[in-house]
């Protein structure tokens, strides 16, 4: 071994070696460390054997210097670092720390700057000044976190990992443009992970939950499909974690990686590890972000004049079908007044409102401030964090002269304290305390709407006409749409600012206590860890319910009538009036109700709000890790029990027995076995416990002696297979039948006579055989590194068969004569497959220029094998054979271009006499000779979860400057965006109708909309290709040089500008990734924002 070390040290110079020192005496202590550390230490030290004799006793002359500086270098654990290179900047003067981390160096003057560098640590520069003694602490370079991967209940070296695991770090997450939900920061970061965001509302949806869903390797079940999220080893939500607290996020994807989580691992696992302290001097970090938000893409609507003129055209075309429509015809000279008002009063009488501009600010602001402190001694290491987040409303501010502000908004305070105590050389204690306080403001009307569209408050940009009213008149009164009842289509601005405010406050406290005891006295490498976790959170809701309190008042226009609707006949169109009294125009001047907090909501059970959530978990873990020459063996045995409750509900319980064994021979042949025996009280006796095993193997071919390919430095093959579970389907007590008191029921032959007897009925039929969903997963992987990791490639191909998926009773194919709602059953099956490809390029030039690129592609697809379809159901109407969430729609074969096409078409079951040229000819898909409802549910396109994800991240850095661009895209995804024209018979028209069908434009892109006649068949017109490409994030930053900062007592200072969702390329009319928010498709969801962020990050 010594000969190999001598060869590695060849062609280097000996520096700072004391006279007559023996090289073997210096080398010998290094061998006490791992061989990798010894190699790195000796290579960096600058020691050379070029002039060393075989006796290794040759001395080196030490250059005299004016100043001698000595000291010690340690790492974040307080351990001495041997082999650290110390160099006087700009000179050849250097030294190396000895086995105890001590050093001595001579320099010419006190202005010299010493540069301390060591493999795996961040270099540090220190100006000598008047210091002759130094204590230097080197921090681990966050980049080497890639070399250690967080796995379930532990960590592994990246080279020995055989499961499919990917990881990202805090540095990458902070570039996401100051997004407020940590889930959104993961978009495009990791292969195999897909995010779908349905709303841009501050603080998530109306219930305070995240508006972003995460899918790992696609959607493989219809029962949620969301991954298990673990924060520091405990199941916790991630949306309320501040990004500044996060050290790493690992995503576990295959059976080998997730089997230890058993029944919660089927949909993948996300492991979040928070930052910890280091044995170093206290460091104070301050970060501030200011983010400008603007509304991303919204559909374009026609203005008042265009809408009225097109309405007139439609009335002319459908006159025979709907003669009453002639009463809505607007003469041209009246329509022109909307485009060219001749006086200030006419601009009020003939509105032309762009509701996007009327409702949304040009810019709103979000702020985030963070204060971190880290440091420690050999006894205790600490990390502390305080954060504040404020996200404001994108809605424009209107004065309501009330004592409350109904604006949407979100505020959150986060805190964290992570302490590590070294009680003895063999005993470590960890204490973590973390939590947050948040307050979410929501419009009262929206928060109390079951559909999320009450009544289309922020959907005005989609559904409110431009020509009826102004949002607010100069005297402060609110416009009212008299053409329809108030409950149908109200003034959206008045609705937001006069119905009250709904506030949801949440307080959460999480506590972790861990004791780690080394048991090397029993056998080397043995340790035991005991942990106790307790989480508690409480929500309160309340606000001002300022609705149904109306007092009519006169407004600015006095007795001037509103030309909202032409009444027809011989009346002069310039004088047509509205019959609704003008005094009702101020119907939105609400009377304020006092602030109230509903006690029932504050202390609700799980059937209402969930104000109090409690989770208690304790676990005992035994670890074993030991090297036997070239054999490296690890073992894990863990017992865990958890109970969880909400409000006054009876607690739910879980119990886990987990084991793992890994074997590594010479970092060439890798084996891993995992198993979890899990129990849950969700299922009945005989089904509460189940065993979920997995195994994995790997071969690092590049470490073989026969591998002689110089340009390939790393080649590794992986395979894993196993079974994991999921218990998300079905209700908690679904294995039990439930009975209800039925004294008022009808049992006698006389249907009007009630039973005089006390009796009970079976209200819910249970299924005692209900059990886990199971997922059998396989994964084939390969890793390649070229040209000393200038280029790395990772590839995975995976399959999964999900069986025993729970199907709810209402979705089962049971005949009605069963007499009750059928019980849930494990009948579903889904098969899926996919692949992931990742390419990384990283090049650092001698000049200091660094260039990098990261490109990834993920493909997933699933196929339903069984969803309890009726046996005789027509094949295309079944769920089986199609993907989960398959889009279904009408199909059309083009336009009716003339009356011959109309008369030759397949008859419609309804409204067949309403067909006109210019409308779509619907396809008789089942060929039964008539268009029925079965022709409306034809499988077409894809689901709303994309099959393909693409990511391209490029960037570089030079002398403190850095730049990064991230592009993210998806395809093979469908989305329905029903942009209903003439909504509720109002002048609501979207820009796509400009290119509508006519006799002279038969190749038009749009059908001919109808005003009031029935029978408009639009087919799959509003089913869009949901593919898109985003400039997801971009950043430009500058880090100031340390010599400049030391004059001000700073260690680092970084200024940056970044953004999120900056550019959106898509055929979609709006920027939304899902239609499943708030009802009414896109119109029910708060708009998606663009974010432009500036910030400062400094360390004292």
N, C-alpha and C positions, 0 to 999 in steps of 0.2 A: 504493500500500500504506500509505503514511503517513497518507493521509486516512482509511482504514478503521480504523487504530489510533486516530486522534483521535476517531472516532465511538465506539469502544468505551470510551474513557476519559472520555466525557461524564458529567457529573453526579457526579463524584468530587472530593474535596478534595486539594489538594497539601499533603503533610506532610513535614517533615524535609528539604526541599530547600534547599540552601545559597543564601545571598543571591547575586543576580545570576547564578544558574546557568541555563544554556541547556537547555531541555527536550530539544532535538534531540540534545544531547551525551549526555544520559542515555539516550535512547531508542536511539541508534545502536548501542551495544554489545549491547543486548538482541537486536537483529536478527541478531547473529552466531549465536544459538542457534536451535533449531527454532522455527517460527512458533507451535506450540502452547505451548512453554515461554514464549515472549515474551508471548503473550496472557495466560497464567496469571499470570506474574510481574507484569505491569502491572495486571491486575485486582485482584490481592491487595494490591499495594503501597499502595493508597489514594491514588494520584495522581489528580488531577482537572483537567480542562481547563475547568471551568465559568468560572473567572476568568482563564484564560490568553489573552493577546492573540495576534493572528496572528503577532506577532514572536516569541512564545514566550519573552519575556525578563522576564516579570513575576516579581517576587520575593515570597517568603513570609516573614513575620515568624516568627522562632523564639521560642518561649516559654521564658523563662528558667527554670532549674531548679537545685535545690540540688546534685544529683549528676549527673555525666556518665559514662556507661558506653559503652565501645566494644569491638569484637571482630570475629570472623569466623565465618561460618556455612558449613559444608561438608556434603556428602552422604557416604554410606557408601563412596564411592570416593575420598574426599579432594578432590573437585572443589568449587570455590566455587559457591554457590547465589545467583544474583542475584534480586532481587525478593522475598526472604523478608520477610514482614510481622512486625514486632516491635511489640508493644503492651504498655504498662504496664497490668496487669490492673485492671479497675474504673475506668479513667480514659480520656480521649481522647488521651493522650500516646502517640505512635507514631513509627515510623521504618521504613525499607526498606533492605535491603542493596543495595550497588552492584554493578557488573558483576564485581567481584572478591570478592563475598561479604562485604565490610566494612560495618560499620554504626556509627553513633553515636547515642545517645539520652540525653535528660536526663529525670530523674525527681525527684520531690519529696523522697524519703527512702530510706534503705537497706532499709526493710521492703518496698519495692515488689517485685512479682513480674512478670517479663517473660515474655510468651507469644510463642513463635516458631512461625509457621505458614506452610506452603507447600503448594501443590497436589501431591498424591501422596505427602506425607510426614506422619509422625505428629507432631502439635503437641507442643512441649516447653515446660514451665514451669520457670523458674529464679528463685529468690529472690536478690536482688542482694547483700544482706549487706554485706560489706566489699570486694566485688569491683568493680573498675573496668575490668578487662580480662577478656574472655570468649572461649573457644574453644567454639563450639556445633556439635554434630554432630546432624543430623536423619536419622532412619532412615526408609527407605521404608515406607510404609503397606502392610501385607500385603494389604489389600483391593485395591490396584491391581495385584496379581499377576493378577487377573482380566483386566486389560487386556493382559497379555503371556501368550501361551499357549505352553507347551512342546510342540513337535512333534518328529517324528523327526529326530534329529541337528541340532537347532537350536531357535530360538524364532521366533514371529511375533506381530505385533500382532493383537489379537483382531479388530479391524475388518477386517483383510485376510485372515483365515482363511476358506478356502472348503471345507475338509474338515469332517467331522463329528467334532468334538473337544469334550470337556467336561473340566473341571478343578476340583479342590477343593484347599483349602489346609490348613495345619497347624492353624489356628484351628478349623476345622470338624471335623477328625479328633479333636482332643483332647476334643471333647464326647461321644464315643462311649461313655463310661462305663468307661474303663480296661479295654477288652478287650485280651487278650494277643496276639491275632493281628490284624495290620494289615488282613487281608482283611475281617474282620468289621466293622472301622471304616468300610468303604466301603458297607455295606448301606444302601440308600435315598439315598445321597449324590448319585448321578449317574444321570441317565436312560440307559437302555439297558444298565445293568449289573445282573446278577442274582447273588446269592450263595445257596448252598445248604449249610447246615452240618449234618453228620450226627452229630456227637458233641461233648460238652462236656468231654472228658477234658483235664486239664492238659497243655499242651505238644503237643496234637494227638493223632494216633492212635498205636498201639503202635510204629510205625516212626519216630515223631518228625516225621511229615509233617503238613501242615495238614489239619484236618478240614473245611475250607471250600473248596468249589469256586466258581469264578467263571465266569459265562457272559456274553459280550458279545453282545447282540442274539440271545439264545437259543442253542439247541444245534443246530448245522447239520451235524454229522458224528457217527458212532458211534465214531470214533477219538479219544477224549479230549475235544476241543472246548475245551480250556483256552487262555486267551490267552497271548501272549508277554509276559513281565514283564521290563522293563529298569530297572536301578537305576544312575543316573548313566551311562547309555549302555552298560551291560553286562547280559547276560542273567543274572539272579540271582533267587533266591527272595525273597519279600517277608515271609513270616510271622515271620522272626527279626529284622526291622528294628524298632527302637524308634521309636514315633510321634514322640518329641521330636526326632529327627534329620531328619524329613521337612519339606521346604518346600512342595512341591506334588506332586500326583498327577494326571496327565493320562490320559484314556482315549481312544484312537484307534479309531474305529469303521468308517469307510467305506474304500473302496479308495484314495481320494486320500491319506488320512492314513496308511494302513498299507502301501501299495505299496512304499515304500522298504525295508521289512523282508522283502519277497519271500516266500520259502517258509515263513516263520514268522508271517506277518501275517494269515492267513486267518481266524483266530478272534479277531482284535482284538489290540490292544497296550496295555499299561499302562506308562506312563513315570513313574518315581519320581525326583524331584530332591531331593537332600538340601540342607540349609542350608549357607550359606557365610558367611565373615566380612565385616566392613565396616571401612573406614578410620575408626575412632573409638576412643575410650577403651575399655579393657577393661570388659566387662559380664559379670557372673556371675549366672546364673539357676539357681534351685533349685526343683524341683518334687517334691512328694511326694503319692502317692495311697494311700489305704487303702480296700480294697473288700471289702464283705461279700457273700458268695455264698450263695444258698439254691437248693434244687432247684426248678425250674419244674414244670409240670404233669406228673404221672404218673397212670396209670390207677387208679381206685378199685376195691379188691377187697372182697368180702364177708368179714366176720369169721367166726370158727370156728363160732359157733352158726348163723348164717344159712346158711353153706356146708353144714353137716351136714344141716340141715333140708331144704334144697333138694335135696341128694343123696338123701335119703330119698324125696322126692317123685318124683325121676327114677327111682329103683329101682322104685317102685310102678307107674309108667307103662310101663316097659320089661320088667316081670317075665316076660312070655311069651317075649320075645326072648332074655333073658339070665337064666335062673333062678339062675345062680351069683351074681348080684348081691345076692340076698337075704342072703347071708353078710356083706355089708358094711353092712347096715341097722343104724343106731344108735338105740336106744330114746330116747324123749323125755327121760326123767329123766337119762340120761347126757349127752345133748346140752346139757341145761340147765347142767350143771356147767361147761361151757366159758364160758358167759355169766355164771354166778354161782358161782364157786368158794367153797366153804364154809370153807376153811381155807388157810393158807399152803402146805401141801404139795399141796393140790388145784390151786393156781395153777401149780404145777410139773408136775403130772400131766395137767392139762387146759389146755394153752397156748391163748392167744388173741393171737397176735403180729401186730402191724402192722409188716410188714417195711420199710416206708418209714421209719417212726420208728426201727426197730431198726438200720437200716443207715446212715441219713444224719443228719448234724449239723443242728441248727437253723440254724447260721451257721458258715461257714468264711471264712477271710480270705486276701486277696491283697494284696500290697504292691508298689509301684513307686516308685523314687527316681531322680531324674535331676539331673545337674549339667552345665550348659552354660556355656561361656565363648566370647565372641565379641569381636572388636575388630580393631585393626590400624593400620598406618601406610600411607603412600603406597607403601612398598616391599613390605610383606607384610600380608595380611589372613588371619585365622585363625578357624576355628570348631572347637571341641572339645566332645566330649560323652562322659559316663560315665553308664551306666544300670544299674540292678539291678531285676530282676523276680522275684517269688516268688508262685507260685500253689499254694495248699494243696489238700488233699483234702476233698471233701464227705462222704466216708465217715466214720462215727463211729469214734472211737478205742476199741479194745478192747486190754486188756493181754494179751500173749501170753507174757510171761516169757522172751523170747528176746533175743538180742543184735543184733537188727536191727529196723528200722521198715519194715513193708511198705506204708505209705501211698502212695497216688498223689500226685504232686507234680511241680512244674517250677520250676527256677531258671535264670536267664539273666543274664549280664553282657554288656553291649554297650559298645563304645567306638568313637569316630570322631574323626578329625583331618583337616580339610579346610583346606589351605593354598593361598593364591594369592600368587604372587610377581610383582611388576612389575619384571622384570630391566632393562628399558629402556622408553622411551616406546612402542616398537612390539613388545615381546616380553613375554609373560606365561607363567608356568609354574604348573601346578596339580599338587599332590601330595595324594592322598587315601589314607588308611589307615583301614580299618574292620574290625571283626570282632566275634565273640562267643564266649563259652563257655557251654554249656548242659548241664544235667543233668536227665534225665527219669526219675522213678521210676515203675515199673509193677509190679503184682502179678505174680509169677513165672509163675503158672499161666496167666494171661491172655496174657502176652507170648509164651508158647510154644505157644499154641493156634492152629492154622491157621484155625479157624472163628471165633475170637474169642469162643467161648461155652464155654470149658472150665472147669468144666462149669456154665455159667450163673451165674457168680460174682455179678455185679451185677444179673443178671436175676431175682434173688429177688423183687423188687418186682412182677414179672410172674408168675413161675412157681413160687414156693415156697409151700406151704400154711401157713395160720396155726395149725393145730391139732396139729402133730406134735411140735415141740421148741421150746425156747427157744434163742436164739443162743448164750448162755453162761449157765451156772448159777452160783449164788452162790459156789461153791467154786472157780470159775475153769475148770471143765471145760466142754468143748464138747458141745453136743447133736448126736446123730446120728440120721438118719432110717433106722430099721430096716426100714421097709416096702419099701424099694428097695435094690438094690446101691449101694455108695458111688459107683460111677462114673456112676450115673444122675442122682441128685439129692442133692448133698451140702449140708451146712450152709454157706451162702454166706459168713457172717461168719468161720467157722473156715477156710474155704478161702482167704479174702483174707489172714488174719492168720497163717497157718501154712504156707503153701506157699513162702515165700521172697520175695525182692525182685529185680527186674530193673532195672538201671540202664543208661541209654544216655547217654553223654557225647559232646558234639560240640564241636570247636574249629574256628573258621573265621577266615581272614585274607584280606581283599580289599585289593588295592593298585592304584591308578590313577596314571599319570604322563602329563601332557599339556603340550605346548608349543604356544603359539599365537603366530604371527608375522604381524604386519601387513605388507603389501607395497604400501602406498600409493605408494612410490617407483616401482613399476612401473606401476600404475594405481590410481586412487583406489577404495577399497572392496574391494580384493583382500586375502585373508589365507589362510594355510595352517596347518593344525593336525595335529600328530602325536600319537598316543596309544598307550600300552602298558598293558594290563590283565592282572593275574595274580591268580587266586583259588586258594586252597588250603583244604581242609577235611578233617577226619579224625574218624571216629567210633570209639568203643570201647564194647563192651557186655560186661556181666558182672553178677554178683550172687550171691545165695545160693539155690541150688536145694534147697529144704527140702521135698522131697516123696518119697513112698514110703518114709519112715523112720518107722514107726509103733511105738509101744510102748503096749499097753493098760494102763489103770489103772482102779481103782475110782473112783467119783465120789460126789457128795454124797448121792444117793438110795439108795446101798447096795443092798439086795436088793428094794427096792420096784419092782414091775413097771411097764412103760409101757403104758397103755391105747391103743396106737396103732391096733390093728385088732381088731374084734370077730370072734371065730372062729366064731360061729353056734351052732346046736344048742340044747340045753336048758341050756347053761351060763348062770349068772347074769351078765348083762352087766356088773355092777359088778365082776366078778372076772376078766374076760377078760384074757389075758396076751399077752406078746410072746415068741416063741421065741428071739430073738437074745439071747445072754448080755449081762447088764448091763455086764460089764467092757469091752465094746466101745464103750461110750458115750464113752470118752475116746480114740477112735481118731484124733482130730485133734490129739493131743498129740505133735507132730512132733519128731524129733531134728534139730538144726540141722546142716546141712552147712557146711563152711568156705567162706569167700569165694573164688571162683575167677573168673578171666578167661580165656576160651577163646581161645588164640592164633589159631586158625583164623578166628574171628569178627573178631578185631581186624584181621587182614590178609586179609580175605576178598576174593574177586574179585567180579565183578558178578553171579555166580550166587547169592551169599549176601548178607551185609551189604555196604554200600558205605562202607568206613571212610575211604578217601582219595579225594578228588575234586580234580581239577586242571583249571583252565581258563586258557589263555593266548590273548590276543587282542591284535592290533595293527591300527591303522588310520591312514590318511593321508587328510585331508579338506581340500578347497579350497573356500573360500567367497568369494562376490562379492555385494556389495550397494551399489547406487549410485542416486542420484536424478538424473534429467535433467529439470529443470523439474517438470512434473506427472507424469513417468514414473518409477516406482520399479521397479527390476529386481533380482532376486536369483538366484543360481545356486549349486548345490552339486554337487560331484563327490567321491565317497568310495570308497576301496578298503579292504576289511576282510578279515582272515583270522583264523580261530579254530580251536583244537584243544582237545579235551576228552577226559579219561580218568578212569576210575574204577579204583582199585586197579592191577592189573597188566594190565588190558585194553589192546589196541592202540588208540591214540588215534583219535578220530573227527575229521574235518576239515570245515570249511565255508569258503566263499569268496564274497564279495559285491562287486559293482561297482554303485554306486548313483549316480543322478543326479536332480537336481530343478531346475526353472526356474520362477520366479514373475514375474508382471508385474502391476503395479498402476498404473492411470491415474487420477490425481486422486482416489484412494480412492473410485472409482465403478465401474470395470470391472476385474475381477480374473480372472486366468488362472493356472493351475498345471499343470505336467506333471511326472510322476514316473516313474521306471523303476528296476528292480532286476534285475540279471543275477546269479543265484545259483547256486552249485554245492555239491553235497553228495556225499560218497563213499558215501552210503547206497544209491545206485542204480548200475546198471551203465553201461558205456561207451555213449555215445549218449544217455543220459538224465540225466546228472549235472548239467548246466547247463540253465537255462531263464530266459526273460525275462518279467518281470511289469510291465506298464505301467499307468498310470492318468492321467486328466486331470480337471480340475475348473474350473469357472467360477463367477463371482459378479457380482452387480449390486447396488450400494448405491443404491437408488432415492432414498433420502432425501437424498442429496448432489447430486441433480440440481437445476439452477436452476429448472426448471419445477415442482418438487415444493413445493407451497404449503400442505400440511396442517399447521397449527400444532401440533395436539395429537399428531402423530406425529413424534418426533424421530429415529427410526431405523427404516429398512425395508430389509431385505437379502434377496436370493434366492440360493440356492446349488444347484449341481448337480455331481455327480461320478459317474464310472464308471471301471471298471478291473478288472484281474485280479490276484489275489493267490494264494499257494499255501500248502500244508501238507504236510509230509513225516512226520507223526506215525504214519501207518499202516504196518503191516508191520514185520518184524524187520530188523535191520541188514544181514544178508547174504542177504536174501530173493531177490536176483537170481541167486544162485549155488546150484547143486545141491550137496548135501553127501553124502559117502560114509562108510560105517562098516565096520569090519572084521567079517566074518561067518563066521569059520571054524567056529563052533559051530552054524551054521544047518543046516536040513534041505533037501537038494537031491535026494536019491535017491528012487526010487519007494517004497522002504521007509520009512515015516514014522518009524520008530524008529532009523534009521541015520543018523549024522551024516556030513557030507562030510569026506573025508580031505584035501581041498585047501584052500589059502589063497585066499580070495576076498573081494571087497568088494561091498556092496550100496548102492543109492541110498537113503539114509535120509531125505533131504529133497529134494523136487523144487523147483528154483528157477524163477523167472520172469525172464528177462533183459530183458523189456519193462516191468518195474515202474517207475513214475515218480510224479511229484507229484500230489497232489490239487490241483484248481484251483477257485477261487471267483470267479465273475463277479458283481461288486457294482455296484449303482446307488443313488444317494441324492439325494433332492429335499428341500431345506431352505429354511426362511424364518425370519427373525428380525425382531421388531417391538419398538420401544420407544415407550411412550406417556407423555405428560405429563412430559417431561424424565427419562425412565427411572423414573418412579414405578411403572410397570408394564412388565415385559418379557415377551415370549412367544417361545418357540422351538419350532419344529415340524420334524420330519423324517419322511419316508416312505422306506422302503428295501426293496430286493429283493436276493435272492442266489440264484444257481444254482450248487450245488457239484457238480462232475463228477469222474470218475476217482477216486472214493473207494475206498480199498483195502479189499477184503474178504478176510479170512483164509481159509485153506484149509478149516478145519473148518466155516466158515459157507457154503461154496459148494455149489451144487446140481450135484454131479458124481456119476455112478453109481458104486456100490461096486466095479464091475469095473475101475475105473481102477487099482486095486491099491496105492494109496498115498494119503497125505493130499495133496489137490490143492494146487498152489501158490497163493499170494496173487495177486490180480489187481485192476486198476483198473476195476471194473465199477459201482460205486455212484454213484447220483445222488440229490440232495436239492434241493428247491426251497423257499425260505422268503421270508417278507415280514413287514413290521411297521411300526409307527409309534411315535414318541416325541413327547410334548407336555409342555412345561415352562412354568409360569407363576410369575413372581417379582414380589413387591410389596415396596417399600422406601420408607418415609416417615419423614423426620426433621422434627420440629416445632421451631419457634423456641425453645420452652421447654427443648429438649435431649432430649425424648422421641423415641425411635426405635422404630418398629414394622416388622416384616418378616414375610414369608410366602413359602414356596417349595413349590410343588405340581407334581408330575410324574406322568406316566402312560406306561407302556411296554407295548406289545403285540407279541408275536412268535409266529409259527406256522411250522411246517415240514411238509413232505409228502415222504415217500420216493417217488421215482420208480422206482428200481431197486435191489434188494439181492440180485440173483441168486436170486430165488424160482424154485422148480420151475415149468416152463411149465404143467403141468396141475394145479397146486395150486388148491384152492378159493380164491376171491377173498378171503374174510374171514380165511383162514389165512396169507395173504401179508403180507410187510412193506410192499410197495408199496401206496400209497394211504393210508397211515396215518403218524402222526408218529413220530419217533425215540423209542424208549422207551415206545411205546403200551402202556397197561395192558391186560392180557387176563385174563379171569376167567370163572367160571360166571355164568349169569344165572338168576334165579328169577322165577316168576309169582305168588308169594304162598304162603300156608300151605296144607297139607292140613288142612282144617277138620273133616273127618270121614272115616269109612272109605270112603264113596262117592268122595271125592276121591282117596283112595289107590288104589282099584281102577281108577279111570278115568284115572290118570296114565300117561304114557309110561314104558315099562319101562326100568330101569337095567341097564346091561351087567353091573354088579357090585352085590351087596348089595340086589337089588331086593326081596327078601323082608323086609328090615329097615325098610321104610317104616312110619311111624306118623303119626297126626294130630299136628299141632303142628310139623312139619318143613317145610322149603321144597320146593316143587314146581319142580324144575329145568326150564329151558326147553330144548326140543329145537331148538336154533338152526338146525341144517342140515336139519331136517325129514326125517331118514332113519328115523324111527320108533323109535329107541332112543337112550338117553343114553350117549354114549361120551366118550372123552378129547377128541375134536374139539369137544365142546360145553363143554369147560373152558377154551378159549383164545379166547373171543369178545372182540373189541375193544370196550372200554367205558371211558368216562371219558377221562382225559388221561394224560400222562406225569408223572414226579415232578419235572420242571422247569417251573415255572409259566409260563403264556403271558402273564399280565397282572401287572404290578407297579404299586403305587400308593405315593406318598410325599407326606406333608403335614408341613411343618416351619413352625412359627409361633413368634414370640418378640418380644422387645423389650428396650429398655434405657433407664434413666433415672438420671442422677447416680450412676453407678458400679454400680447394680444392673442385672442382666440376667437374663432367663428365656428358656428355649427348650424346646419340646416337639416331638418328631418321632414321627409315626405312620407305620408302614410295613405294607403288606398285599399279599397275592397272591391270585389265584384262577385258575380253569381249570388245576387241578393235582390229581392223584390220589395217594393214598398207602395202601398196604396195612399194616394194623396187626392181625395175627392174634392176638387175645386168646383163646387156646385155653382153654376151660373144662375142668375136670377133667383138667388136664395130667398125663400119666403116671399116671392114675387116682388123683390126689390131690385134696384138697378145695380146688381153686383155681377160684374163680368171680369174675367181674367184675360191677360194679354194673349193667351194661346188662341182665343177666338178671333183674333184679327185675321188669321189665315183660315177662315171658315169656308165650308163648301158653298159653292154657287154653280149655276149652270156653266159659267166661264172659268171656274176653278175647281174642277172635279178631282184634281190631285192634291187637294188641300190637306193640311196637317190636322185640322180640327173639324169636328162635326158641327152641325148647325144647331145652336141652342134654341130652346123653346121658351116662350114667355109664360103662357098659361095652359096650353093644351097638354093633354096627357100622351103617354106612349113614347117617351124619349128613351131610346135604348143606346147606351153609350159603350156597351161591351167592356173590353179591357182597356179603354182609353186612359183611365186614371191609375192604371197599374204601371208604375214606372220601373225602369231599370234602376235599381238603387245603388249602382256602382258610383264610386267617387274617388277622387284623389285630393288630399289636403296638403298644404304646407302646414304641417301639424305644429311644429315648433321651429324657432330660429333664435339664435343668440349671438351677440357680439359682446365681448368683454375685454377688460384690460386689468391686469394685476400689476400693481406697482412693485418696483424692485426693493428688496429689503434694506440695502444701505440708505436709501432715501427715507424709508419708514422709521428706521431706528431713531432718527432725530426727534421723532414725535412720539416715541414710546409704543409704536405699533409693530406687530409682527407681520401682519398682512393687510392688504387693502385691495379690494376688487370692486370695480364698477362694471355694471352689465346692463344690457338692454336685450330683452327677449320677448317672445310672444307665443300665443297659442291659437290654433285655428285661424291662421292669418289669411290663407287663400283657399277657396273651395271650388273645385272643378267637378261638375256633375250635370247630368240631364235633369236632375230633380228640380222642382220649382222652389223648394225651400231647403234649408239646412237642418235636417233632422235625420237621425239614424234609426228611429223606431216610430211606429204609429200607435204604440200601446201606452200612451200617457194622456190622461185627462179626458178621454173620450173625444168624439168629433175629429178623429185622426190627428193631423198636425195642429188643427186649430185649437185643440184643447191643451196644448203644451206651451209653457213659457219659452220664448225664442232662445235659440242658441247664440251665445255671444262670441265675438272675437276679442282677444285679449292682447294688449300692448303694454308691456311691463318694463319699468326701469327700477334699478335697485342698487344697493350698496351692501357690501359684505366686508366687515373689518374685524380684526382680532387684535386684542391688546396683550 
